[in-house]
């Protein structure tokens, strides 16, 4: 149970969309990881058919995260 709780990330805040750059910026007000609230985080977005790909190119832990959401029919 402890390992599961330590691997979860939850947060809330506001975001701003930049349609010209296919991106949005998240301003986290509070997070289960307090270091997430220091700086706004830019995410890029790509829509391809029924797939929505969201990329976080600058993770605090290093590397990047890519999430693909698929539309159900």
C-alpha positions, 0 to 999 in steps of 0.5 A: 500500500505504501509503495502505491501511495508514494507513486501517485501524483495528484494536483490542482490549479489553473491552466492557460492554453496556447493554440498557436504552439499546441500547448498549455501551461499548468500552474499548480496550486497544491500537489501531493509532491510539494516541489511541483508548485514552484514553477509553471509546467508547459505541456505540448498537445498533439491530436491525431484521429482518436488519440490525444497525446500530451507530452511533459518535456521537463519533468522534475525527476528528469526525462519526459512523460508522454500520455496518450488518451484514446477516444471511446466510441 
